[in-house]
Amino acid sequence: MENKNKGFNKGNKKPNTPNTGNKKPNSPNKVWLYVILFGIFLAFTFMDFGSKTKEIDRQKFETELLFSGDLEKIVVVNKDKVDIYLKNEALSKDKYDDVGKPGAFNFSKNTGPHYFFKIGSVESFEIQLAEAQKDLEPGQRIAAQYETKHNYIGEILSWVLPFAIIIGIWFFVFRRMSGGGGGGNQIFNIGKSKAQVFDDERRVKVNFNDVAGLEEAKVEIMEIVDFLKNSEKYTKLGGKIPKGALLVGPPGTGKTLLAKAVAGEANVPFFSLSGSDFVEMFVGVGASRVRDLFKQAKAKAPCIIFIDEIDAIGRARGKNANFGGNDERENTLNQLLTEMDGFDTNSGVIILAATNRADILDSALMRAGRFDRQIHLELPDIVEREAIFKVHTRELKMSKEVDVSFLAKQTPGFSGADIANVCNEAALIAARKSKKEIERQDFLDAVDRIVGGLERKTKIISQSEKRTIAFHEAGHATVSWLLEHANPLIKVTIIPRGRALGAAWYLPEERQITTKEQILDEMASTLGGRASEEINFGKVSTGALNDLERVTKQAFAMVSFFGMSDKIGNLSYYDSSGQSDFGFTKPYSEKTSELIDAEVKAIVEEQYQRAINVLKENISGLTELAETLLEKEVIFSDDLERIFGKRKGDKESPDSVNFNQDKTNITEIK
């Protein structure tokens, strides 16, 4: 597709309004300035820069200072401290060098107090002072003076500081709960939209060239972008621009990537946010953010709003697990419905949304006039997988032997995100082996790693368990190879991977519908492992847990969903609306429930006996295959073809089925 990333359309550009959710560029942080000033204030308040005061004991005062004749006065401060002042001429004596020098920031002589000591009570101090001076002449005695000093700053801080700490903690907590980060006034912006705005100042580098596959979806998305670029082309005939488009598809199919490409291709402002950005613990915040989002969007119209994972707020009303009440999400959804198509018009604002749970969305959100279009994104087919591989291998240093079309054949059922993971994992594996290029085997190992998990060759398995696992996997391989409609088994291993002790990979046929015969053949091949254990050892193990789970679900779906049971008939109890998830009753009677259980059990038992019969008829080939698996630990389709001959109805070329595995069709023994 042609790259249309040419910058913004100057003709449609409107003056930008300031984004209240973004931090102002180059704004000075004044908090540190306030902290420094407050620290300087405290330093000048509580530190005495003009004098040096030294603490002495009571005995030294009475024996050395009191009778020295150098004392000027004695001051009792606040009834618990005695300050001693020396005469100016005494400060020049050597014995007073420790207090006679000026203070750190005062270049004049120390004016005192020069010494101090603590007292217990004023009465006892007066008695002791009088006792110490009783032998002196009345004119030589020094009387104590009394003084009361108030520390006003300390008293004020003792009242103000606790409240300041509480308010500071309150601001910190509420800032963190409201998103944290930017600005000291975040608490006052809690109702503001958290949308990221991409306009002429901030661009997205992803465009439609980076989105492989999804051709039909890209056509519809490009049409919406074209609505905004050339609106007169459509409105001159009386048409109206669609209100919104909903991207629906399984996880990893490229919904968010497609929205990023729209942001890169569009010549209009693009608002991007997630559905969870509206959800907050405070009542009314979600609705407030919706209002603020559309207010910003109207100011920059024409523009696009993208809401990722809209099911966070778009869940059907009245179906929440908390059984209703004043649910904040419902209030947010009501506001969103009103903004999209309410009494007030939003001309020039188009909403894109993405979800993989469209079945639980509210019907009012899905009606025409709100999300006018639903764009379905499915798992890529083989052609689309090849295109996706080409995108993700652009930056990789690959060997010339790597064929992208071959890789596309090896990954049926993989999404775009899975393919990106395969490419990255292959690069890591090649680097781990100190290779200069990524080889074909590295990609195959990456697929094995993603599907089955990491190999655990050091896991201790007894010889008897290993033999049981080998015959179990050989049973899967034999039945799947001999039944026409079963998926052909391509690779079998008894090397533990992840939690599995052994695994078998299949190459499924890429089809849109499945017949009853195909389902039954797949069930028989899945039960082939347990059937092989019973035939060869006369007992079964717990290793078939994964197999039994799969066949039980398949049989139940045949009977209750697909109408493939003669006794139940052409009835389906499948609920596509999802309303039955919150109900306590089944859509059928107890008698029908017993009939369904009996039919499911009969189908599973019939396919189990069918698998036993197939294995008994080919017991020699089964034994040879199991022994080969015990010897090599890994076998491929070539070994099955050598033992059983060419598979019936096999239309695949040999190079497309070797070393193959399917992400969604893996049988494990645990």
FISE-695822 format. One record per residue: x negated, y, z negated of N, C-alpha, C in turn; residue in three letters. Coordinates in steps of 0.02 Angstrom, whole numbers, plus 50000, padded with zeros to 5 digits. Atoms other than C-alpha are relative to their C-alpha. Last residue first. Layout:
// FISE-695822
XYZXYZXYZala...
// end
This chain:
// FISE-695822
500244996650060499134825348413499974995249941lys499945004850054499324818548590499685003049939ile500545000850049499634832148716500154994249953glu499785004950049500634833848876499424998649954thr500565003450030500344849648976500274995449946ile499875007149996501634856749096499394996149975asn499365001550031501764875449064500164992650001thr499954997150067499944879949093500644997949964lys499454995250004499764868149238500085002449929asp499605000650060498144859149276500535005450000gln499434995650006497044855649424500364998949934asn500164995950058495294848849443500575004849981phe500555002050042495784842149614499895005049943asn499765003550059497524845349682499434997749955val499544995950039497244858449815500234996649936ser500354994650035495674850849887500455004249957asp500425002050057496544834249923499695005949963pro500675001449976497944841750029499544998649941ser500534995150013499664840649953499354997750030glu500104995849941501074830950033499445004949991lys500514994850012501194816349912499875003850064asp499734993349989502844807349941499505005549988gly499414999749957502214791249863500265007150005lys499374998850035500484793149787500575000750050arg499754993249989499034785549881500695000749970lys499874998149931498364769649804500285007050005gly499295001149982498564763549626500155001550073phe499705005850035496734761049572500704998550027ile500415006049990495764772149693500344993949970arg499905002249931497154785149698499614993750015glu499325002849994497154786149508500134997450071leu500005006550036495254788249503500694996750005asp500355005049959495314801849637500014993149968asp499535003249955496654811149537499664994850045ser499664995549954495404814749400500454996150046phe499875002949934494684806049247500425005050040ile499604995649957493854812849089500084996550067val499654995050042493164802648942500435004850040glu500164993349974492034793349066500275005749957lys500694999649978491964776148982499805007150018glu500445001050058493554776648880499275000950019leu499954994050041494464784249029499574999449938leu500374994749967493844770349142500005006449959thr500705001550010494464757549016499555005250033glu500184998550069496154766049013499274998649986ala500024992750008496274766249203499805001949929leu500604997549966495814747849215499925007549991glu500595001950040497114743349084499365002650031thr500004996250062498484753249172499384998549958leu500234993249983498014745749341499975004449939gly500725000549984498164728349268499715006850017ser500405000650061499824732249182499264999750014ile500674997849979500654738649341499524999749941asn500115002049931502344729949329499305001850024glu500075007349999502284731349140499864997550070lys500665001850026501934750049154499894992450000leu500514997949952503424753349267499314997849977val499965004549942504574742949155499465001850052asn500285006550019504004752148998500004995350060ile500724999350003504314769049083499674993449981ala500244999549931506074763749130499255000750002arg500025006849972506394757848953499755000150072gln500545003550036505904775248891499934992850026tyr500624998149968506974783349026499404996749965gln500025002849931508504773748967499345001650034glu500155007250005508144777548784499954996850069glu500705000850021508034796348819499814992649998val500444997849945509654796348918499274998949982ile499975005049946510584785848788499535001950057ala500375006050021510004796848643499994994850056lys500714998350002510564812648733499594993949981val500244999549930512244804848776499255001650002glu500045006849972512544799248596499735000150071ala500555003650032512104816448527499924993050030asp500624997249973513244824848654499404996449970ile500075002549932514674813248608499355002550032leu500215007050004514434816748423499884997050069glu500685000050025514494835448459499734992949994ser500444998649942516044833048566499275000049979thr499975005949958516904824748417499565000950061lys500435005050030516324838648302499994993650043glu499755003550059517094851548417499504994949974ser499655006249984516224863348536500184996549935tyr499454998849952515594881348539500374993650020pro500195002249933514584878248380500595000950047lys499635005749973514934888248223499754998450070thr500105005850044513864899548114500364993850026phe499405003650022513644913748236499824994049957gly499804997250065512194926048252500634996649973phe500575000250046511304916648392500185002449930asp499965005950042512984913448475499424999549951ser499574998650058512994931448537500034994049953gln500375000350063511474928348650500425001149938gly499964993550034512384934348805499615000149935ser500504995449972511784919448909500015006749965ser499754993250010512734907048800499475004950023asp500544995150004512454889148859500295007049996tyr499924996450063513874877348818499435005049990tyr500634997150025514024871148996500155004149938ser499924994850051515384859449059499315002449978leu500274993749975515414849349219500155005749951asn499724997049939515694832549135499675006750017gly499844993050017515344827648956500315003550059ile499514999950055515464808948991500195007149980lys499345002249975514634809549163500535000649945asp499765005950035513174819949099500704998250024ser500265005949966512234832249210500174993649963met499445004049977513234847749160499794993750037gly500005000849927511694858949156500574995750025phe500094993949961511864866048980500134999050074phe499604994450026512524853048857499945006450041ser499325001650021511994836548938500415006249984val499635003449947510464840949040500734999149981met499834995149948509874853648911500394996950056ala499464995850027509984840548773500215005350051phe499385003950000508974828348879500585004149974ala499785000949930507624841248915500664996350003gln499734993649975507514846548732500254999450072lys499374998750036507344828448676500325006550024thr499465003949968506064824948813500665001149965val499844997549932504954839348755500584996250031arg499694993450005505004835448569500225002550069glu499315000950022504674817048601500375006649995leu499615003149946503114820848702500744999449981asp499894994949949502404833148574500434997250057asn499554994850027502634820348435500165005250053leu499504998349949501894806048537500475005549977ala500294995849948500304805048433500495002250053gly499724993250004501264798948281499755004550056thr500344995450046500884780848326500355006850000ser500044993249976501764765948405499695004449946val499804995150050501584747248382499915007050030lys499435002550037501374731648488500245004649945gly500175001150070499634736848538500574997349958phe500685002450010499654736248728499834998349928asn500175005849959501504737248768499334997049980ile499595005750021501994748648623499824993750039glu500215002350067500544760648653500394993849979glu500645003549992500924761448840499744997549932ser499865006649971502744765648805499364996050007ala499765004350055502184779848689500164992950026arg500535000950050501134787348828500224995549944gly500465005349980502404784348967499454998749949gly499955005550047503714794748877499524994350016leu500184997350066503184810448971500024994549947thr500734999450002503184800549134499775002849933ser500305006650002504964794949102499245000449996ala499905002850067505534812549059499674993249994met500464996550045504754819449219500074997449928glu500675002549987505644806049322499495003449954asp500065006850027507294810349238499314997150011leu500034999550073507094829049271499904993149969ile500654997250018506674826049455499925000549924gln500515005149990508164814549478499315002549980glu499965004750056509334827349400499474994650006lys499465004949995508784840649524499984995349939thr500235006850015507724856049486500604995350001thr499505004150033507954873549556499724993049992ile499554995650036506714887549598500554996149964gln499315000149976505264876549652500435004549956arg499724993350012503364877449637500695000450032glu499784997149936502944858849628500345006749985glu499295000149984502054855249467500135003050069pro499924994849949500204850849460500745000150020leu499605001549941499994841349298499975005850049tyr499774994149962498724841249158500364997850064trp499925001649930498494827549027500305006150036ala499534995849962497824830248852500014997750073ala500065001649929496954821148712500515004050038gly500525005249997496644824048526499884997850072leu499835006149965497604840548532499414995150000ala499685004650047497354853848399500164993450031arg499564996550046496104863848504500274995149947gly499994992949983495394851848632500505003449954arg499554995550038494894834148585499925007250023pro500424995650041494024824648726500475004849962ile499925002150070495234811048784499515003849955ile500594999950043495454819248953500174997449931thr499885002950066496654817249098499355000249961val500595000750042496704827549258500204997349932lys500614998249964497874828649407499384998549958ile500504998650051499504820749352499325000850034leu500615004249997500764822249490499495002149948pro500564995849983502404830249432499364995850001asn500384997450058503714816849432499435004450024ala499804993150016504874815349583499635002949940his500034995249944504064800049663500125007249980glu499334997449989503664789749509499985005850050leu499595004949964502034780049525500715002350011leu500265001349932500804793849483500464995650040trp499924994049959501804800649336499754998950071ser499304998949985501994783149264500095006150045val499735005349958500144778849277500725001550020thr500284999549933499454795449212500324994950047ala499754994049966500584796149060499795000150073his499295001149988500164778149016500335005950034gly499955004149939498304781749039500724998350016ala500074995549943498494795748911500024996250066glu499444995249999499184783748781499965004550061his499435003549971497944769948828500615004550002phe500145001549929496484782048799500594996550032ala499924993849961497224789048637499904998750074ile499284998549998497434771548565500135006250043thr499705004749953495634767248614500765001250006arg500194998049932494994782948530500314995450052lys499594994149982495984778848373499845002250071glu499315002449989495204761348368500465005850019ser499965003449936493454768548395500704997550014gln500195007150003493634780948254500104996750067ser499435004249985493704799548294499774992749999ile500105007150014492474812248220500664996250011ile499475002650044492644829348301499924992449994lys500295002350063490944834448373500534997249952thr500355006349990491584835448551499724997149935lys500265001650067492854848848505499664993150004arg500195007050009493244856948673499694999049931glu500715001349997494034874148656499874992549988leu500404998050057495874875948693499284998050009gly500075005250050497014866648811499635001949937gly499415004450005497714880148923499934995249942val499404996250016496474894348900500604995449988ile500084996850065494904883548890500655003649980arg499955005250052495424872349034499995003149930asp499305002249999495734887749143500114994649947val499604994750032494044894749092500734998249997ala500105000750072493184878249132500415005349962asp499635006050020493944878949306499944998949925leu499294998449998493344896949327500424994049977phe499884995550057491594892149270500745002049997asp499885004150059491624877349390500135004349938gln499335002949998491834889149536500164996049937arg499895005449953490284899049493500714997349994glu499445004150025490044915949411500164994850053ile499374999349964488334922749458500534995449968glu500024993449968486684925949367500645001350039lys499965000049928486954911449247499985007250027lys500554996149972486364911749067499984999650076ser500465004849969487574897849013499415003450035lys500225004550053488464909648894499504994950026arg500514996450038488514922549034499734995649944ala500614999649958489424910149146499445003549962ala500295006849997490674906149006499365000050041ile500315001450065490964924648972499674993150000leu500614995950005491274928349156499634998649935ala500495003049955492494913749167499345003949998ala500285005950033493404920149012499474996650044glu500454997850054493624937249092499674994149966asn500584996849970494314929949253499505002249946cys500415005249968495474918049160499365003150028val500365003550053496094932149047499554994550028asn500524995450023496544942749198499584996749945ala500525000149948497474927649267499435004749981ile500375006350006498424925749104499434999750050asp500434999350059498914944249106499594993649990ala500564995649983499564942249284499525000949942gly499804993049988500614927349232499395004250019ser500394994850033500114909149253500295006950016phe499694998050063501444896249299499635005449962gly499274999349995500344887949430500305001849932pro499684996450056498494891849403500755000850008thr500155003250064497414880049506500375002949941gln499685006650002498184884749673499904996649933lys499284998950004497744903149646500374993449995ala499854998350069495944897949608500755001149991leu500055006250040495844889149776500185001449927phe499395003949986496484904849864500004993449961ser499454997250039495114914849776500654996250012val499464998549954493754903449844500605002449959asp499364999050034492154903549741500525002250051val499605006249997490734896449846500685000749967glu499645000249936490034913849877500444993950005lys500355003849949489564915149692500434999850063ser499815006949988490414928749592499564996850054met500535002549956489784944849516500104992550009lys500375006050021491414951549445499474998150052leu500614998150036491994969549471499584994049979glu500364994749965493284965849605499325001449968arg500685002249985493784949149528499605005350037thr500395001050062495324955949439499294997550013his500054993850038496114963349596499534999149940val500434995449963495734948349707499905006649962lys500705002050009496434936649575499535004850036phe500194997950067498064946549575499274998149986ile500104992849999498204944749765499775002649931ala500614998749962497934925949751499855007550003glu500565001750044499234924949613499345001250036arg500114994450046500464934249725499424998649953glu500254994449960500274921349863499855005949955val500705001349981500404906749741499715005750040ile500085006249962501974913449656499284999650024asp500234999649930501924926849521499974993050032pro500675002749997502994925249364499774999550072leu500065007150014504524936049386499264998049998glu500685002149985504794954849375499924992849978leu500215006350030506614960149383499304998250025his500525002749957507024978349418499704993949966ile500395004950037508674983549341499504996750048gln500335005549965509394999249414499644995549951arg499655001649938510655012249357499704993950035asp500505003649962510015012349179500344997550064phe500564999650046511145026049116499414996450033arg500014993250026512475030149243499475001049948gly500184995249948512865011949276500085007149973ala499484998349950512965001849117499735004950051arg500125003249935511454993949032500505002350053met500644997849973511375005348880499894997550071leu499934992949983513225003148844499355002850029ala499684999449934512974984248854500095007350021ser499304997850005511734984748711500295001050069asp499894992849996510134975048742500745001649998leu499774997550065509974957048679500145007550002ile499375003150020509914948648851500265002849934asp499434996249975508604960948914500664997249977ala499415002650036507274953148804500625003950021arg499955007049979505664955048905500594996649965asn499845004850052505774973948898499974993050029thr500235006849989505254989348995500184995749941ala500065003950062506025006549013499794992950018ala500225006849986505955020249145499934996549932leu500255004250055506975036049115499814993250028ile499885007149986507195049349249499674995949945ile500345004250049507365067849203500204992750014val500715000349987507775079549349499604995949951gly500195000249930509485084449287499244999950007ser500745000249999509845079949108499774999550072asn500325003249942511675084649086499255000649994thr500514995649972512525088048919499644996350057asp499664993949978514145078648885499515004850033phe499504997250045513235062148879500325006150029gly499414998549961512265051449001500565002249953asp500055002649932510475048648948500605001750043met500484996149961510495060248796499974997750073glu499724993349989512085052648725499535004250044thr499445000649953511465034848747500295006950017leu500295001349933509815039448664500554999450052leu500284993749975510725047448517499704999050069gln499444995549983511785031848493499755006650028asn499715002249936510225020948503500585004550021leu500484998249948509375031048365500274998150069thr499964992749992510925029648256499535002550055asn499384998649964510965010948289500095007550009glu500105001449929509145009548241500625001350041arg500354994449969509465018448077499894998950074glu500655002049974510755005548026499685005850037asp500234993949968512175012347919499294998750026asn500164994650046512884995247881499795006150040gly499724993349993512764981148004499805004849946gly499274999650001512514962947965500265007149993phe499824997450066510654963347923500755001549994asn500025005350051510304951548069500205002649931ala500625000250037510854964448195500054994949943asn500285006749996512264960348312499354999549962lys499575004950033513424975148277499734993050002gly499734997850064512544986248403500484994849972arg499284999250000511604977248541500255001749930ala499645006250017509724979848523500755001449995arg499435001149955509114995748609500394993749986gly499454995650019507965002248471500634998650040ile500104998150071506554989348469500565004649976ala499575004150042507284982248632499915001649925asp499414996350021506484997048720500464995949956ile499685004250051504814988148725500625003549972glu500215007050000504005002448823500324996349942asp499925002950067504955018748846499824992650004ile500095007250002504365028549001500034997649927phe500105002550068505035046149030499944992450003ile499835007050012504815053649204499854998549926ile500515004050034504815072049253500274993049990cys499885007249997505715085449354499434996049969pro499675003449944505845093349231499805003350066ala500495001649948504535100349111500314996450060lys500434994249988505695109548991499504998850056ala499624995149963506985095749009499585006150017lys499935002349931505675082948957500395005050043ala500634998949965505195092648801500054998150074gln500094992849997507015093548746499355001750036lys499634997649942507235075248795499965007750004phe500295002749938505845070148676500365002850062leu500604996149985506445081848537499674997650065asp499814993249979508185074348542499395004150020arg499695000549934507495056648538500205006950026val500535000849951506335061348395500284999150071arg500344993649992507785068148294499454999550052ser499584995849959508795052148323499685006850013ala499975002849932507355041748257500415004350047gly500614998249964507055053348107500024997450072val499914994649951508865052748048499395001750040gly499364999849965508555042547891500025006050046val499564994550020506725040847844500635000150042phe499655001950061505855023947858500495005549977met500334997250058505415027148039500414998249938glu499805003150063505825019248207499595002849943val499404996650025505685030648358500194997649930phe500184993350020503875025648394500615003949974asp500134999850072504445007348392499805007049976ser499374999850037505215009648564499905000449925gly499725006650014503525013948635500645000749961ser499975001850071502955030248715500324993149993leu500065007150015502485037948883500024998949925ser499985001050073503035054748952499994992549986phe499815006850018502515058049133499944999349924phe500195002050068502415075449209500294993249982pro499594996750050502705075749398499754997949931val500224993050001501625071749550500405004149949asn499514994750001501835053149521499675006950000ala499774998149933500545040549576500445006250000glu500574998149958499535038449416500215002550068gly500304994050028501055038949301499425002450043ala499544994449986501935026649415499715006549975val500104998249930500405015449407500465005650021ala500624996149995500495016049218499865002150072lys499854993350024502315010449230499385004550001ala499624996749947501794995749339500195007149979leu500484998049948500464991149211500355003650057leu500354994050023501794991449074499495002450051thr499514994650008502894979249169499665006649979lys500234993649974501464968449233500495005749993gly499874999549928502044950349218499855006950029thr500595000749958501194947549051500105000750074gly500614996550021502744944148949499434998850048pro500365003550054504254938149049499385004049980pro500405005749979505244950849151499644996849941gly499855006050039506384966049149499564994350026val500455005349977505934983649205500094994049954leu500225004650053507434994949175499584994550031leu500145006749974507715009949291499714995849943ala500535004050028508475026649246499944993250033gly500184997950068509615041249288499414995949973lys499855004850053509685038649476499755002449932pro500605003650021509575054649582500194995149944ile500284997950064511255059449651499404995749983lys500205005150048511835058249831499725003049937gly499515000750054512795071749923499824994949948gly499465004149976511865070550088500534998749946leu499654996349948510755085250043500574996050031lys499434996250025510355076549879500385003850055thr499455004350022509275062949955500615004049979tyr499895005149949507995072550059500614995749983lys499524997249951508175087349940500174994950054glu499315000850022507385076849801500505002550052ser499604997449944505735074849891500744999449984asn500424996149955504455072249753500415003550054lys500234994150034505685067149617499575004450045leu499424995950019506655054849723499775006749971phe499854995949941504995048749796500625004449988asp500504994749997504485042749624500145004750058val499844995450055506115033149612499515005849999ile499414996249979505815025549785500205005049946glu500234994649957504065020749731500585004350025met500324994950042504815010849588499775005950042ile499484996550038505995001549703499715005649957glu499584996249952504614997349828500535004049962val500354993949982503424992649687500405004250049lys499954995350057504684980249618499665006650017ala499314997450003504864971949788500085005149944glu499884995549944502964970549807500705003049998glu499454995650020502664963649633500195004950056leu499355003350002500994956549692500545005149985gly499945005149947499404965949646500674996349992ala499455004550017499484982049544500094995150058val500225004350055497804991149551500544995149978asp500525004449974498184998549722499744995149947asn499695006149973499795005249647499494995350033phe499514998749948498825017649540500254993350029asn499705006049970497865017449376500505002150054val500395002149942496815033149343500284993750035lys500115007250005498075041449228499674997650064val499775004449947497925060449223499864992749983arg500185006750021497825073349085500304995050048arg500584999650043497815091849127499754993149978glu500584998149961498955090249279499375000749958asp499844994949950500205080249177499365001950036asp500495000249946500205064849065500235005050054phe499814996449939501135067648902499424999850049val500594997449966500985055048762500205003150066gln500155001949931502625053548668499345003050023ala500695002349999502645055048479499774998250071lys500145005749957504235065548475499264998350000ser500214998449932504475077448329499844993650038lys499445000949954505505072748176499825001550072gly499815007149999503965069948069500574998750048ile499885002049931503265086948118500244992950005asn499464995849974503405094847944500164998450073phe499395001650036502415080647867500595003950026ile499695005949970501095082748001500664998349967gln499284999150001500735100547943500374994150031asn499765000250069498935096447896500755000949996gly499704994150029498555092148074500244999349930gly500084993049983498275076248169500345004949955gly500384996649948497975059248100500085007449999gly500684998150019499335050948002499685004450051gly500465000749944500835043348091499305002049986gly499744996749940502285048447981499514999950057ser499385003349979501895035847845500285003050063met500165006849976500085041747835500634996650025arg500354999449936500605060047826499854993250028arg499504998649949501895055747692499685001150069phe499585005949988500585047247585500495001350057val500405005449969499305061247602500434994050018phe500144998249931500575075147568499624994450036phe499365000249964501205066347411499905001750074trp499855007049986499425063147352500644999350039ile500475002449950499035081647370500114992750018gly499794997449935500635086647280499534997650055ile499385003549981500205075147134500235002350069ile500185006949982498405081747127500624996150024ile500344999749935499005099847131499804993050024ala499494999049948500255096246992499685000250069phe499595006149993498875088846884500535000650054pro500355005449966497705103646924500424993550005leu499905000049927498925117646881499724993850032val499305000249982499125115346693500104999050075trp499705005750035497355110646643500744999450014ser500125006149961496745122546779500314993949966leu499574999849941497565137346691499934993550041ile499315001150022496785132646525500485000050059glu499915007050020495075130446606500724998549979gly500015004149939495205147146695500124992649983ile499374999349964495745156046535500034995650063tyr500185002249932494315149546431500645000050042asn499485003649963494705159946275499734998350070his500054999349927493315164946155500544995750033lys499555004849965493585167945968499975001450075thr499774997849933492175176245871500444994450029glu499515004749973491555175845692500295002750065tyr499454996549966489985183745620500464994850033gln499715002849938488875175145495500565004350026ala499305002350006487935185545370500254997550068ala499624999149937486045186445375500704997149991ile499515005249982485125189045209500385001850064arg500295004749951483605200145203500494994650022gln500114996749936484465215045122499714995450053gly499374998749964485185204144983499905003450067pro499734993750023483435197744939500655001550039glu500194994049963483165179644980500325006149968leu500634997350027483225165144856499795006450034asp499904997550068485075161544887499375003149970lys500264993250006484835160545075500045002749929gln500674999549970485005141345099499695006949989ala500475003950041486455140244976499295000650026glu500124996150062487385154345065499494996449955ala500394994049981487175145545231499845004249938leu500685002149987487735128745158499555006050018gln500305002150064489305136445081499274998250010ile500124994050041489715145945241499664998249934glu500564996349972489485130145346499835006149958phe500625003450020490595119945229499395003550028ser500104999450072491995132745246499344996749978glu500284993550016491825134445437499845000549925val499504995350023492075115945470499665006549980ser499375003650013491165102145562500565004749979gly499845000750071489775112345642500674996449993ile499305001250016488935111645812500094999449925lys499885006650028487255119445856500734999649979phe499345001450028486665133945962500004993149968phe499945006850027485085142546021500734999249976tyr500605003749982484695157446132500024992949975his500325003450056486355166446140499424995550022pro499705004450049485685176246218500724998250017gly499654996150052485035191346311500344995849948thr499435003750025483735182046413500325003749942asn500125004550055482595194846491500654996749977lys500144996450062482985201746663499904995049944ser500714998450004482825192146827499815004449941phe500054993750037484525183546815499265001549989asn499784994749956484955169946940500005006849965phe500175001649930483985155646862500195005650047ala499625005349968484005163046687499834999350074gly499334998449973482625173746611500344994050032pro500024998349928481205166546505500705001550025lys500174993049989481305167746316499995002050073gly499394995949991482255151546289499855007250018val499465004049970480915138046306500645003950010asp500055000249927479525150746282500584996150032asp499334999349970480105154046104499985000050076tyr499585005550023478565147046016500725000550027lys500105006349963477465157946125500494994649979asp500415004950035478155174246057499984993450038lys500675000149969478835186846184499534995149965ser499995004249940480635182746135499324999650033leu500205006950017480325189345958499964995650062ala500735000450008480275207546017499774992949985glu500344999249936482045205846087499244999349993asn500174993049986482755198845925499605000450065lys500664997850021483475181345932499905007450016leu500304994949958485315176545943499335002149969tyr500564996650034485995160245870499685004850050ile500484997249952487705153545924499495004249962asp500384994450026488625142445800499495002150052val500654999249968490005131045866499665006249972lys500335006549992491575123745789499305000450029asp500015004150061492585138345719499674993250007lys499435004650000492975145545893499974994949944asn499544999549943491235153545900500544994649994val499605006150000490255156545740500555000750053val499304999249981488995170245779500334993149999val499725006749996487295171945694500755000750013ile499345001250027486335188145721500184992650009lys499634993849994484635195745761500704999249970glu499295000549983483545181545700500325006950003leu499904998649928481665183545711500745000050019asp499924992949991481355185145522500115001950073gly500554997549958480695167345517500025007550008ser500464996050041481755162245367499425003050041phe499644995950048483295156045464499535004649960leu499744993749973482315150145615500285004649946leu500444996249957481155136745549500285006950020glu500715000250020481865127045401499565004750041thr500104997750069483735131045412499265000449980glu499744993250010483895130545601499835002549930phe500484995449970482765115345615500225007349991lys500604999850042483875105945493499485004850027gln499884995750058485485110145585499385000849957arg499655003150056484895102845749500045004849941asp500465002250052484495112645905500404996649945ile499695002750060485405115646070499464997649952glu500255006650018484575126946196500324997849935lys499845001650069485395141546286499804992949985thr500195007050012484665148746445500114998749926lys500365001650061485515164546503499844992649999ser500394994550027486185173846655499584998149939gly500614998949962486785159746766499545005249968phe500284993650023488085153546643499335000950034asp500735000050009489055139946732499765007049981met500205004450055490935137046710499244999949989phe499574999750059491665151346810499714996249942thr500104993650034490275154646936500425000449936phe500704999550022490245136246983499885006449962ala500085003950062492145134846987499295000649973leu499624996750054492265149147112499914996249934phe500404994250021490875141747220500345003649942ile500585002550036491805125047226499565005749974gly499775002150066493435133747274499434997449958phe499864994050039492555142747416500234998249930leu500644996850018491805126447479500125006249957ile500345004150050493475117247472499365003349977val499674999050064494385131347562499654996049945tyr500164993250022493105131047703500325001449932leu500675000250030493265112147714499785007049976trp499975003450064495145113647740499325000149966val500064995350055494975126847874499994996649932lys499725003450058494635114448014499885004349938asn500465000950056494365125348164500354996749941pro499744996450058495515122048313499544998949941ser500514995750030494485116948466500275004049941asn500715001049986496005109748556499575005249965pro500274994449962497685110648468499264999050012lys500414995550041498275093348415499715005550042lys500725000449988499655085648519499625005049957asn500295006150028501425082348458499264999550007gly500064999650072502015100248480499694993949970thr499805006550028501645099848664499895000149925asn500485003250045501585117748723500284993649972pro499874997950068502725121448868499524996449954thr500035005150052502055119849043500165003149932asn500454998250056502625132049175500044994849945pro499694994850042503435122849317499545001649942lys500294999150066502645113149459500355005749963lys499525002150051503765108049601499765001449930asn499354996849989502835117849734500504998449947gly500004993150026501125113449663500685003450008lys499664995949950501445095049689500075007049972asn499324997950015500175086749576500275004550056phe499934994250044498665077249633500725002249994gly500284993949970498375066249784500075006149956lys500244996250058498655048649715499635006250024asn499704993449998499655042249861499795004349941lys500134996650063498615026749897500255007250005asn500394993949994499405017450041499935003449932glu499584994050000500005000050000499565006250000met
// end
